[in-house]
Amino acid sequence: MTTLNSRIPEGPIKDKWTLYKDKINLVNPANKRNIDIIVIGTGLAGGSAAATLAELGYSVKAFAYQDSPRRAHSIAAQGGINASKNYMGDGDSNYRLFYDTVKGGDYRSREANVYRLAEVSGNIIDQCVAQGVPFARDYGGLLDNRSFGGVLVSRTFYAKGQTGQQLLLGAYSAMNRQIARGKIEMFNRHEMLDVVKIDGKARGIIARNLITGEIERHSAHAVVIATGGYGNVYFLSTNAMGSNATAAWKIHKKGAFFANPCFTQIHPTCIPRSGDYQSKLTLMSESLRNDGRIWVPAKLEDAKAIQQKKLKPIQITEENRDYFLERRYPAFGNLVPRDVASRAAKERCDAGFGVNATGEAVYLDFAAAIKRYGTEQAKIHGIHNATIEKITELGEAVIEEKYGNLFQMYEKIIDENPYKTPMMIYPATHYTMGGVWVDYNLMTTVPGLYCIGEANFSDHGANRLGASALMQGLADGYFVLPYTIGDYLADDIRTGKIKTDSPEFDEAEKSVKSQLDFFINNKGTNTVDYYHKKLGLVMWNKVGMARNEKHLKEAITEIREIREDFWKNVKVPGSLNEFNQELEKAGRVADFLELGELFAKDALEREESCGGHFREEHVTEDGEAKRDDKNFAYVAAWEYTGKPSEAILHKEELEFKDIELKTRSYK
């Protein structure tokens, strides 16, 4: 079994990153002008990386399948971004952010990477404020913070419920400055379909112009993948419909190991599924759990009456409500981590206490917060003996200021006023902690090929804490990759321009064209979505919130059968040399059909429960996840050998020198 070299620097954890930066190789400004870097994806990770690398002087080519970098799915992030600045004076520190992240990931992340993340988190806020990101501020004009799940401090910086959008606009403005200077060449509506290796190193990509259908060759001295996660393997997820795993999967097939694919996050606060016709699910920010209380009826007969619309939630008295997170996890209450909250909601719904017609929903109630804020505001305004109506009015105004756009979004979708009637929420596929394996430098097992943001596996272990995705994406792009990639590129200052008229580019382009030709010419009978939905159903039912050996083995067989049928009977209308979204989807679903099998294989191999990976055979007496640190305290890194079923497992053993490895508890 190969032992992977994670290239973690020596020394105390608090000094590793500083000492590393002191000793790395550098590229002088004159030489940077002669080095090309390709960045795939222009969300927070890719956008910040492209802007920073260009600012440093490198020549950057940036690729986005959307019509603008502003359309990257980072824009959908709502609740906030973590940083350990301790502005609230509540005891936060770099170490506490590091500790919370490792614990939240159920002790399945690499300590050195997580500490570095915590260390640079404060710089991100300074950078974004300088860009003009409109973070919320308190009454004195200072930056405000709120709390997220899995922590006991307030460290989350936010811009109402649209933090991702504002941060992305900051990165986009930084990119635009470099585009105008000619340091970034922007390729919108282009999709990477393969990576090109020359002498074992990543030296370029094959891309398709999604407007004209033209196949293009692009060379560089290094390639950076920043294309997000693979949550859409479930078909229904909170991801944008276009979000895909193609770039990550293509580099996996060219030698980049894929790590921990079974570590996928189910987010607890999403709008419940309403029918089979849906194409995606809608996220309601975890920030709502700061003020919303989660409950179901305590009596089964009340739950049945609500399901049948014979009873309304406001008719259920306090003593007949089960605030199950507060009951089970008194120390953290409604702010337990996402995996814990999701499983608890599923357990209540499986027991029959769900509150919508399908029985798959719980309530998120703001009545107590409205009353609390309203009473406080009445005192502030000197209103004595305020009526209930006045208190409600004042309280709703505070909630609207904090979460207004989220409440508006909910009302437009559900057609119920969440100020008056509790929101209904249910877990849904959201984020993927697994991804391409990278070392401390963020380089994959292919030299010159880097992977950043959600597309890699490195920081979140088996469960990502809320508001940490934006933190990782911007940390990688603004403050980590620009250092580490220079250390590698220092050896390329005399290489010169990489030519695209080489056998390696010829072979990669031929392979890409062959697959596209197949899709257009195959005379099948089923649409691409037909297969994507079938895959999603298997994934959710058998590789979803709870997993067991029987279902995982069935899933592997069923996914293989779906894939075989896909290659025989898929039908793609239109032609190659035009705008053809069905052709785009066909390639992406083909990759999901392979990734899904590896996902299930990885889940089957991991005979323990940890974080987002919950095996029903490995549960404590009180129903919590039961880890097996003796046998599974490692990163599972899979090597592609031709078929997902034949992937070879490599292990990176995880060492815990600065945090005690112990059972996670939020009680």
C-alpha positions as CSV (number, residue, x, y, z in Angstrom):
1,M,0.0,0.0,0.0
2,T,1.6,3.3,-1.1
3,T,2.1,5.9,1.7
4,L,1.3,9.3,0.3
5,N,3.7,12.2,0.9
6,S,1.7,15.1,2.1
7,R,4.8,17.3,2.3
8,I,3.8,18.8,5.7
9,P,6.6,21.1,7.0
10,E,8.5,20.2,10.1
11,G,8.2,22.3,13.3
12,P,5.4,23.4,15.7
13,I,2.0,23.7,14.1
14,K,1.8,27.4,14.7
15,D,5.1,28.0,12.9
16,K,4.8,25.6,10.0
17,W,3.4,28.0,7.5
18,T,5.7,30.8,8.4
19,L,8.8,28.7,8.3
20,Y,7.6,27.1,5.0
21,K,7.2,30.5,3.4
22,D,10.7,31.6,4.6
23,K,12.4,28.7,2.7
24,I,10.4,28.2,-0.5
25,N,11.8,29.0,-3.9
26,L,10.6,32.3,-5.5
27,V,10.2,33.5,-9.1
28,N,11.4,37.0,-9.8
29,P,9.0,39.5,-11.4
30,A,10.8,39.4,-14.8
31,N,10.5,35.6,-15.0
32,K,6.9,35.6,-13.9
33,R,6.0,37.4,-17.1
34,N,7.2,34.3,-19.1
35,I,5.2,31.8,-17.1
36,D,1.6,30.8,-18.0
37,I,-0.9,29.4,-15.6
38,I,-4.4,28.0,-16.4
39,V,-7.1,28.4,-13.9
40,I,-10.3,26.3,-14.4
41,G,-13.3,27.8,-12.6
42,T,-13.8,31.4,-11.5
43,G,-15.7,31.1,-8.2
44,L,-14.2,32.3,-5.0
45,A,-11.3,29.9,-5.1
46,G,-10.6,30.2,-8.9
47,G,-11.4,33.9,-9.1
48,S,-9.2,34.9,-6.2
49,A,-6.4,32.7,-7.4
50,A,-6.5,34.1,-11.0
51,A,-6.6,37.7,-9.7
52,T,-3.7,37.2,-7.3
53,L,-1.5,35.2,-9.6
54,A,-2.0,37.9,-12.3
55,E,-1.3,40.6,-9.8
56,L,2.0,38.9,-9.0
57,G,2.9,39.0,-12.7
58,Y,2.1,35.6,-14.1
59,S,0.2,35.3,-17.4
60,V,-3.1,33.7,-16.5
61,K,-5.8,32.0,-18.6
62,A,-9.1,31.7,-16.7
63,F,-11.9,29.4,-17.9
64,A,-15.6,29.5,-16.9
65,Y,-18.4,27.5,-18.3
66,Q,-20.8,30.3,-17.3
67,D,-21.3,33.5,-19.4
68,S,-19.4,35.4,-16.7
69,P,-17.3,34.7,-13.6
70,R,-20.1,36.4,-11.6
71,R,-22.3,33.4,-12.3
72,A,-20.1,31.0,-10.4
73,H,-22.0,29.0,-7.8
74,S,-20.1,30.7,-5.0
75,I,-22.7,33.4,-5.5
76,A,-25.3,31.2,-3.9
77,A,-23.6,31.0,-0.5
78,Q,-25.7,32.9,2.0
79,G,-24.7,32.9,5.7
80,G,-21.2,34.1,6.0
81,I,-17.4,33.5,6.2
82,N,-15.5,32.4,9.3
83,A,-12.4,34.2,10.6
84,S,-10.8,34.1,14.0
85,K,-10.5,37.8,14.7
86,N,-12.2,37.7,18.1
87,Y,-14.1,40.9,17.4
88,M,-16.8,39.9,19.8
89,G,-14.3,39.3,22.6
90,D,-15.8,35.9,23.3
91,G,-12.6,33.9,23.5
92,D,-11.9,33.1,19.8
93,S,-8.4,32.5,18.5
94,N,-6.6,30.8,15.6
95,Y,-6.3,27.7,17.8
96,R,-10.0,27.6,18.6
97,L,-10.9,27.9,14.9
98,F,-8.4,25.2,14.2
99,Y,-9.8,23.0,17.0
100,D,-13.5,23.6,16.0
101,T,-12.8,22.7,12.4
102,V,-10.9,19.5,13.1
103,K,-13.5,18.5,15.7
104,G,-16.4,19.5,13.4
105,G,-14.8,17.3,10.6
106,D,-14.9,14.4,13.1
107,Y,-11.1,14.2,13.2
108,R,-10.7,13.2,9.6
109,S,-8.8,16.3,8.3
110,R,-5.1,17.0,8.1
111,E,-4.0,19.2,11.1
112,A,-1.4,21.3,9.3
113,N,-3.7,22.4,6.5
114,V,-6.5,23.3,8.9
115,Y,-4.2,25.3,11.2
116,R,-3.0,27.3,8.1
117,L,-6.6,27.9,7.2
118,A,-7.3,29.4,10.6
119,E,-4.0,31.4,10.5
120,V,-4.8,33.2,7.2
121,S,-8.6,33.6,7.9
122,G,-8.1,37.1,9.4
123,N,-6.3,38.3,6.3
124,I,-9.3,37.3,4.1
125,I,-11.5,39.7,6.0
126,D,-9.0,42.6,5.6
127,Q,-8.6,41.8,1.9
128,C,-12.4,41.8,1.3
129,V,-13.0,45.0,3.4
130,A,-10.4,46.7,1.3
131,Q,-12.2,45.5,-1.9
132,G,-15.4,47.1,-0.5
133,V,-17.3,44.0,0.4
134,P,-20.3,45.4,2.5
135,F,-20.0,43.2,5.6
136,A,-22.7,43.8,8.2
137,R,-21.7,46.2,10.9
138,D,-22.9,46.8,14.5
139,Y,-24.3,50.0,15.9
140,G,-20.8,51.5,16.4
141,G,-19.8,50.8,12.8
142,L,-17.5,47.9,13.5
143,L,-17.8,44.6,11.6
144,D,-20.5,42.4,13.1
145,N,-20.3,38.6,13.7
146,R,-22.8,35.8,14.2
147,S,-22.5,32.2,15.2
148,F,-22.8,29.0,13.1
149,G,-23.1,25.4,14.0
150,G,-20.5,23.5,15.9
151,V,-18.9,26.4,17.7
152,L,-19.4,28.3,20.9
153,V,-18.2,31.7,19.6
154,S,-19.4,34.3,17.1
155,R,-16.8,34.4,14.3
156,T,-18.9,34.5,11.1
157,F,-18.7,37.7,9.1
158,Y,-21.7,38.2,6.8
159,A,-23.6,40.4,4.4
160,K,-27.2,39.7,5.2
161,G,-28.0,36.4,3.5
162,Q,-25.9,37.1,0.4
163,T,-22.4,36.8,1.6
164,G,-21.2,34.6,-1.3
165,Q,-22.5,37.1,-3.8
166,Q,-20.7,40.0,-2.2
167,L,-17.4,38.1,-1.8
168,L,-17.6,36.9,-5.4
169,L,-18.1,40.5,-6.7
170,G,-14.9,41.4,-4.7
171,A,-12.9,38.6,-6.4
172,Y,-14.5,39.5,-9.8
173,S,-13.5,43.1,-9.4
174,A,-9.9,42.0,-8.7
175,M,-10.1,39.8,-11.8
176,N,-11.4,42.6,-13.9
177,R,-8.5,44.8,-13.0
178,Q,-6.1,42.1,-14.3
179,I,-8.3,41.4,-17.4
180,A,-8.0,45.1,-18.3
181,R,-4.2,45.0,-17.9
182,G,-4.0,42.0,-20.1
183,K,-2.6,39.8,-17.4
184,I,-5.7,37.5,-17.4
185,E,-7.1,36.2,-20.6
186,M,-10.7,35.3,-19.8
187,F,-12.5,32.4,-21.6
188,N,-16.2,32.5,-20.7
189,R,-18.5,29.7,-21.9
190,H,-15.6,27.3,-22.2
191,E,-15.5,23.9,-20.5
192,M,-12.4,21.9,-19.8
193,L,-12.7,18.4,-21.1
194,D,-9.3,17.0,-20.4
195,V,-5.9,17.8,-19.0
196,V,-2.7,17.3,-21.1
197,K,0.4,15.8,-19.5
198,I,3.8,16.1,-21.1
199,D,6.7,14.2,-19.5
200,G,4.4,13.5,-16.6
201,K,3.7,17.1,-15.8
202,A,0.4,19.0,-16.4
203,R,1.1,21.3,-19.4
204,G,-2.3,22.3,-20.7
205,I,-6.0,21.5,-21.3
206,I,-8.4,20.6,-24.1
207,A,-11.5,22.9,-23.9
208,R,-14.7,23.2,-25.8
209,N,-16.2,26.6,-26.7
210,L,-19.7,26.1,-25.6
211,I,-21.1,28.6,-28.0
212,T,-19.5,27.4,-31.3
213,G,-18.6,23.8,-30.3
214,E,-15.0,24.4,-31.3
215,I,-12.4,22.2,-29.6
216,E,-9.4,24.3,-28.4
217,R,-5.9,23.6,-27.1
218,H,-4.4,25.7,-24.4
219,S,-0.9,25.3,-22.9
220,A,0.6,26.4,-19.6
221,H,3.4,25.7,-17.2
222,A,0.8,24.7,-14.5
223,V,-2.9,24.0,-14.3
224,V,-5.2,24.9,-11.4
225,I,-8.6,23.2,-10.9
226,A,-11.1,25.2,-8.9
227,T,-14.4,23.8,-10.1
228,G,-16.3,23.1,-6.9
229,G,-17.8,19.9,-5.6
230,Y,-19.7,16.9,-6.9
231,G,-23.0,17.2,-5.0
232,N,-25.0,16.9,-8.3
233,V,-24.1,13.2,-8.4
234,Y,-27.4,13.1,-6.4
235,F,-29.3,15.0,-9.1
236,L,-31.3,16.9,-6.5
237,S,-29.0,19.1,-4.5
238,T,-28.6,22.7,-3.4
239,N,-26.0,23.1,-6.2
240,A,-26.7,25.0,-9.4
241,M,-27.9,22.6,-12.1
242,G,-24.7,23.3,-14.1
243,S,-22.4,22.4,-11.3
244,N,-20.4,19.3,-12.2
245,A,-17.4,17.2,-11.5
246,T,-16.0,16.8,-15.0
247,A,-12.7,18.7,-14.5
248,A,-12.0,16.9,-11.3
249,W,-12.9,13.5,-12.7
250,K,-10.9,14.0,-15.9
251,I,-7.7,14.8,-13.9
252,H,-8.5,11.8,-11.7
253,K,-8.4,9.6,-14.9
254,K,-5.1,11.2,-15.8
255,G,-3.4,10.3,-12.5
256,A,-4.7,12.6,-9.8
257,F,-5.9,10.6,-6.8
258,F,-9.5,11.2,-5.6
259,A,-9.8,11.3,-1.8
260,N,-12.7,10.4,0.5
261,P,-15.5,10.6,-2.1
262,C,-18.0,9.3,0.5
263,F,-17.6,12.4,2.7
264,T,-20.6,14.4,1.4
265,Q,-22.5,16.9,3.4
266,I,-26.3,16.8,3.9
267,H,-27.4,20.4,4.9
268,P,-30.1,20.5,7.5
269,T,-31.9,23.7,6.5
270,C,-33.2,23.3,3.0
271,I,-36.7,23.8,1.6
272,P,-38.3,20.3,1.4
273,R,-38.8,18.5,-1.9
274,S,-42.3,19.1,-3.2
275,G,-42.5,16.7,-6.1
276,D,-40.7,14.5,-8.7
277,Y,-40.6,17.4,-11.2
278,Q,-37.9,19.4,-9.4
279,S,-34.5,20.0,-10.9
280,K,-32.8,21.3,-7.7
281,L,-33.3,22.1,-4.1
282,T,-33.1,25.4,-2.3
283,L,-30.8,26.1,0.6
284,M,-31.9,28.2,3.5
285,S,-28.9,29.6,5.3
286,E,-27.6,27.9,8.4
287,S,-27.4,31.4,9.9
288,L,-31.2,31.1,10.5
289,R,-30.4,28.6,13.2
290,N,-29.0,31.5,15.3
291,D,-32.5,32.7,15.9
292,G,-34.8,29.9,14.6
293,R,-35.7,27.0,16.9
294,I,-36.2,23.6,15.3
295,W,-39.1,21.4,16.4
296,V,-41.7,18.8,15.6
297,P,-44.9,18.0,17.4
298,A,-44.3,15.9,20.5
299,K,-47.4,13.9,19.9
300,L,-47.7,11.6,16.9
301,E,-51.4,12.4,16.5
302,D,-50.6,16.1,16.2
303,A,-48.0,15.3,13.5
304,K,-50.5,13.3,11.5
305,A,-53.1,16.1,11.8
306,I,-50.6,18.6,10.5
307,Q,-49.6,16.3,7.6
308,Q,-53.3,16.1,6.7
309,K,-53.7,19.9,7.1
310,K,-56.2,19.5,9.9
311,L,-54.0,21.4,12.3
312,K,-51.7,24.4,12.0
313,P,-48.3,24.6,13.7
314,I,-49.3,27.8,15.6
315,Q,-52.0,25.7,17.2
316,I,-49.5,23.4,18.9
317,T,-48.8,24.6,22.4
318,E,-45.3,24.9,23.8
319,E,-45.6,21.8,26.0
320,N,-46.6,19.8,23.0
321,R,-43.6,20.7,20.9
322,D,-40.4,18.7,20.8
323,Y,-37.4,21.0,20.3
324,F,-35.3,17.9,19.6
325,L,-31.9,19.5,19.0
326,E,-32.2,21.4,22.3
327,R,-33.3,18.2,24.0
328,R,-30.5,16.0,22.7
329,Y,-27.7,18.5,22.5
330,P,-28.2,21.0,25.3
331,A,-24.7,22.6,25.1
332,F,-25.0,23.6,21.4
333,G,-28.8,23.3,20.9
334,N,-29.9,24.4,17.5
335,L,-26.3,25.2,16.5
336,V,-24.9,21.6,16.4
337,P,-22.9,20.8,13.2
338,R,-24.8,20.1,10.0
339,D,-24.3,16.3,10.0
340,V,-25.7,16.0,13.6
341,A,-28.7,18.3,12.9
342,S,-29.5,16.5,9.6
343,R,-29.5,13.0,11.1
344,A,-31.6,14.2,14.1
345,A,-34.2,15.7,11.7
346,K,-34.2,12.5,9.7
347,E,-34.7,10.4,12.8
348,R,-37.7,12.4,13.9
349,C,-39.2,12.3,10.4
350,D,-38.5,8.5,10.0
351,A,-40.4,8.1,13.4
352,G,-43.5,9.7,11.8
353,F,-43.2,13.2,13.3
354,G,-42.6,15.0,9.9
355,V,-44.7,18.1,9.3
356,N,-45.5,18.3,5.6
357,A,-47.6,16.1,3.3
358,T,-44.7,13.7,2.6
359,G,-43.7,13.6,6.3
360,E,-40.2,14.9,5.3
361,A,-40.0,18.3,7.0
362,V,-39.4,19.8,10.5
363,Y,-40.2,23.4,11.6
364,L,-37.8,26.3,12.0
365,D,-39.6,28.7,14.2
366,F,-38.8,32.4,14.8
367,A,-41.6,33.3,17.1
368,A,-39.4,33.3,20.2
369,A,-36.7,35.4,18.5
370,I,-39.3,37.9,17.3
371,K,-40.7,38.2,20.8
372,R,-37.2,38.6,22.3
373,Y,-36.0,41.2,19.9
374,G,-39.3,43.0,20.0
375,T,-39.2,43.3,23.8
376,E,-35.7,44.5,23.6
377,Q,-36.5,47.1,21.0
378,A,-39.5,48.3,23.0
379,K,-37.2,49.0,26.0
380,I,-34.7,50.8,23.7
381,H,-37.4,53.0,22.3
382,G,-38.9,53.7,25.7
383,I,-42.2,52.0,25.0
384,H,-43.7,50.9,28.3
385,N,-46.4,48.3,28.5
386,A,-46.0,47.6,24.8
387,T,-48.8,45.5,23.3
388,I,-48.1,42.1,21.8
389,E,-48.8,43.5,18.4
390,K,-46.2,46.3,18.9
391,I,-43.6,43.8,20.2
392,T,-44.2,41.6,17.2
393,E,-43.9,44.5,14.8
394,L,-40.6,45.6,16.3
395,G,-39.3,42.0,16.5
396,E,-40.2,41.3,12.9
397,A,-38.3,44.4,11.8
398,V,-35.1,43.1,13.5
399,I,-35.5,39.7,11.9
400,E,-36.1,41.3,8.5
401,E,-32.9,43.4,8.8
402,K,-30.9,40.2,9.6
403,Y,-32.5,37.7,7.2
404,G,-34.9,39.6,5.0
405,N,-33.9,38.3,1.6
406,L,-34.0,34.7,3.0
407,F,-37.5,35.1,4.3
408,Q,-38.6,36.7,1.0
409,M,-37.1,33.8,-0.9
410,Y,-38.9,31.2,1.3
411,E,-42.2,33.0,0.9
412,K,-41.9,33.1,-2.9
413,I,-41.2,29.3,-3.1
414,I,-43.6,28.0,-0.4
415,D,-46.3,30.8,-0.5
416,E,-46.4,31.1,3.3
417,N,-45.3,34.0,5.4
418,P,-42.4,32.7,7.6
419,Y,-42.9,35.6,10.0
420,K,-46.3,34.3,10.9
421,T,-46.0,30.5,10.2
422,P,-42.8,28.5,11.0
423,M,-40.6,27.6,8.1
424,M,-40.5,24.0,7.0
425,I,-37.0,22.6,6.4
426,Y,-35.5,19.2,5.6
427,P,-31.9,18.0,4.9
428,A,-30.6,18.0,1.3
429,T,-27.2,17.3,-0.4
430,H,-25.1,20.4,-0.3
431,Y,-21.3,20.3,-0.1
432,T,-18.7,17.7,-0.7
433,M,-15.8,17.3,1.7
434,G,-14.2,14.7,-0.5
435,G,-12.4,15.7,-3.6
436,V,-9.1,15.5,-5.4
437,W,-6.2,14.6,-3.1
438,V,-3.6,17.4,-2.7
439,D,-0.5,17.8,-0.6
440,Y,0.3,20.7,1.7
441,N,1.2,22.7,-1.4
442,L,-2.3,22.1,-2.9
443,M,-0.7,20.0,-5.6
444,T,-2.2,16.8,-6.8
445,T,-0.4,13.5,-7.5
446,V,0.3,15.0,-10.9
447,P,3.2,17.5,-10.9
448,G,2.1,21.0,-11.9
449,L,-1.5,20.1,-11.4
450,Y,-3.1,22.0,-8.5
451,C,-6.6,21.8,-7.0
452,I,-8.1,24.4,-4.7
453,G,-11.4,25.2,-2.9
454,E,-14.2,22.7,-2.7
455,A,-12.7,20.6,-5.5
456,N,-10.0,19.3,-3.2
457,F,-10.4,17.3,0.0
458,S,-8.0,19.0,2.3
459,D,-9.6,21.0,5.1
460,H,-13.0,19.7,6.2
461,G,-12.6,16.0,7.1
462,A,-15.9,14.2,7.3
463,N,-18.1,17.3,7.8
464,R,-17.7,20.9,7.0
465,L,-18.7,23.5,9.5
466,G,-21.0,26.3,8.3
467,A,-19.3,29.4,6.8
468,S,-16.0,27.5,6.2
469,A,-16.4,27.0,2.5
470,L,-16.0,30.6,1.6
471,M,-13.1,30.8,4.1
472,Q,-11.3,27.8,2.4
473,G,-11.9,29.0,-1.1
474,L,-10.5,32.5,-0.5
475,A,-7.7,31.2,1.7
476,D,-6.5,28.9,-1.1
477,G,-6.8,31.5,-3.8
478,Y,-5.6,34.7,-2.1
479,F,-3.1,33.5,0.4
480,V,-1.9,29.8,-0.1
481,L,-1.6,28.9,-3.8
482,P,0.3,32.1,-4.8
483,Y,3.1,31.0,-2.5
484,T,3.1,27.2,-3.1
485,I,2.8,27.4,-6.9
486,G,5.8,29.7,-7.1
487,D,7.9,27.1,-5.4
488,Y,7.1,24.6,-8.2
489,L,7.4,27.1,-11.1
490,A,10.8,28.3,-10.0
491,D,12.1,25.3,-12.0
492,D,10.3,26.5,-15.2
493,I,11.8,29.9,-15.7
494,R,13.9,28.6,-18.7
495,T,11.3,26.2,-20.1
496,G,9.8,28.7,-22.6
497,K,6.3,28.6,-24.1
498,I,4.7,25.2,-24.0
499,K,3.8,24.2,-27.6
500,T,0.3,22.7,-28.4
501,D,1.4,20.9,-31.6
502,S,2.6,17.9,-29.7
503,P,1.6,14.2,-29.7
504,E,0.2,14.6,-26.2
505,F,-2.1,17.4,-27.3
506,D,-3.1,15.4,-30.4
507,E,-4.0,12.3,-28.3
508,A,-6.0,14.3,-25.7
509,E,-8.0,16.2,-28.4
510,K,-8.6,12.9,-30.3
511,S,-10.0,11.3,-27.1
512,V,-12.3,14.3,-26.4
513,K,-13.6,14.4,-30.0
514,S,-14.2,10.7,-29.9
515,Q,-16.5,10.9,-26.9
516,L,-18.4,13.9,-28.3
517,D,-18.9,12.2,-31.7
518,F,-20.3,9.1,-29.9
519,F,-22.9,11.2,-28.0
520,I,-24.1,12.9,-31.2
521,N,-24.2,9.8,-33.3
522,N,-25.6,7.3,-30.8
523,K,-29.2,6.4,-31.7
524,G,-30.5,5.9,-28.2
525,T,-34.0,6.4,-26.8
526,N,-33.4,8.0,-23.4
527,T,-32.5,11.5,-22.5
528,V,-29.5,12.5,-20.4
529,D,-31.7,13.6,-17.5
530,Y,-33.4,10.2,-17.5
531,Y,-30.1,8.6,-16.5
532,H,-29.1,11.5,-14.1
533,K,-32.4,11.1,-12.2
534,K,-32.0,7.3,-12.0
535,L,-28.5,7.7,-10.6
536,G,-29.6,10.4,-8.2
537,L,-32.4,8.1,-6.8
538,V,-30.0,5.3,-6.2
539,M,-27.5,7.7,-4.5
540,W,-30.1,9.3,-2.2
541,N,-31.8,6.0,-1.3
542,K,-28.7,3.9,-0.8
543,V,-25.8,6.2,-0.4
544,G,-27.5,9.1,1.3
545,M,-27.8,10.2,5.0
546,A,-27.6,6.7,6.3
547,R,-25.7,3.8,4.7
548,N,-25.3,0.1,5.2
549,E,-23.4,-2.8,3.6
550,K,-26.4,-4.3,1.9
551,H,-27.6,-1.0,0.3
552,L,-24.0,0.0,-0.7
553,K,-23.4,-3.2,-2.5
554,E,-26.8,-2.9,-4.3
555,A,-25.9,0.7,-5.2
556,I,-22.6,-0.3,-6.8
557,T,-24.4,-2.9,-8.9
558,E,-27.2,-0.6,-9.9
559,I,-24.9,2.3,-10.8
560,R,-22.9,0.0,-13.0
561,E,-26.1,-1.2,-14.7
562,I,-27.3,2.4,-15.3
563,R,-23.9,3.3,-16.7
564,E,-23.9,0.4,-19.1
565,D,-27.4,1.3,-20.3
566,F,-26.4,5.0,-20.6
567,W,-23.6,4.1,-23.1
568,K,-26.0,2.0,-25.1
569,N,-29.2,4.0,-25.1
570,V,-28.5,7.7,-24.4
571,K,-29.8,10.1,-27.0
572,V,-28.3,13.6,-27.5
573,P,-30.1,15.8,-30.0
574,G,-28.4,18.6,-32.0
575,S,-24.9,18.7,-33.5
576,L,-21.3,19.2,-32.4
577,N,-20.6,22.6,-33.8
578,E,-23.3,24.6,-32.1
579,F,-24.6,25.6,-28.7
580,N,-25.8,22.3,-27.3
581,Q,-26.6,22.0,-23.6
582,E,-27.7,18.4,-23.9
583,L,-24.2,17.5,-25.2
584,E,-22.6,19.4,-22.3
585,K,-24.8,17.5,-19.8
586,A,-24.1,14.1,-21.5
587,G,-20.4,14.4,-20.7
588,R,-21.0,15.5,-17.2
589,V,-23.5,12.7,-16.4
590,A,-21.0,10.2,-17.9
591,D,-18.5,11.4,-15.3
592,F,-21.1,11.3,-12.5
593,L,-21.9,7.7,-13.4
594,E,-18.3,6.7,-12.7
595,L,-17.8,8.9,-9.7
596,G,-21.0,7.6,-8.1
597,E,-19.7,4.0,-8.2
598,L,-16.4,5.1,-6.6
599,F,-18.4,7.1,-4.0
600,A,-20.3,4.0,-3.0
601,K,-17.2,1.8,-3.1
602,D,-15.4,4.3,-0.7
603,A,-18.5,4.3,1.6
604,L,-18.4,0.5,1.6
605,E,-14.7,0.3,2.5
606,R,-15.0,2.8,5.4
607,E,-16.4,0.5,8.1
608,E,-17.1,3.3,10.6
609,S,-19.4,6.3,11.1
610,C,-17.9,9.7,11.1
611,G,-19.3,13.1,10.2
612,G,-21.3,13.0,7.0
613,H,-20.6,9.3,6.5
614,F,-23.1,7.4,8.7
615,R,-22.9,3.6,8.6
616,E,-25.9,2.0,10.4
617,E,-23.7,-0.9,11.5
618,H,-21.5,1.6,13.5
619,V,-23.6,3.5,16.0
620,T,-23.3,4.2,19.7
621,E,-26.0,3.2,22.2
622,D,-27.6,6.7,22.0
623,G,-27.6,6.7,18.2
624,E,-24.6,8.8,17.5
625,A,-21.8,8.2,14.9
626,K,-19.2,5.6,16.1
627,R,-15.7,6.2,14.7
628,D,-13.0,3.6,14.5
629,D,-9.8,5.5,14.9
630,K,-7.6,2.4,15.1
631,N,-8.5,1.3,11.6
632,F,-9.8,4.3,9.7
633,A,-7.9,7.5,10.8
634,Y,-6.6,7.9,7.3
635,V,-7.4,9.7,4.1
636,A,-8.6,7.2,1.4
637,A,-7.0,8.3,-1.8
638,W,-8.1,6.3,-4.9
639,E,-6.0,5.8,-8.0
640,Y,-7.8,5.3,-11.3
641,T,-6.8,2.2,-13.2
642,G,-9.5,2.0,-15.9
643,K,-12.7,1.3,-14.0
644,P,-14.1,2.6,-10.7
645,S,-14.5,-0.9,-9.5
646,E,-10.7,-1.5,-10.0
647,A,-9.5,1.7,-8.3
648,I,-6.6,1.2,-6.0
649,L,-6.7,2.5,-2.5
650,H,-3.8,4.5,-1.1
651,K,-3.8,5.7,2.5
652,E,-2.5,8.9,4.0
653,E,-2.4,8.2,7.7
654,L,-3.6,11.1,9.8
655,E,-1.6,12.3,12.7
656,F,-3.0,14.2,15.6
657,K,-0.2,15.9,17.5
658,D,-2.0,19.1,18.6
659,I,-5.5,18.0,19.1
660,E,-6.5,15.0,21.2
661,L,-8.3,12.4,19.2
662,K,-11.5,11.7,21.1
663,T,-15.2,11.1,20.6
664,R,-17.0,14.2,19.3
665,S,-19.7,15.5,21.6
666,Y,-22.0,18.5,21.4
667,K,-24.1,17.6,24.5
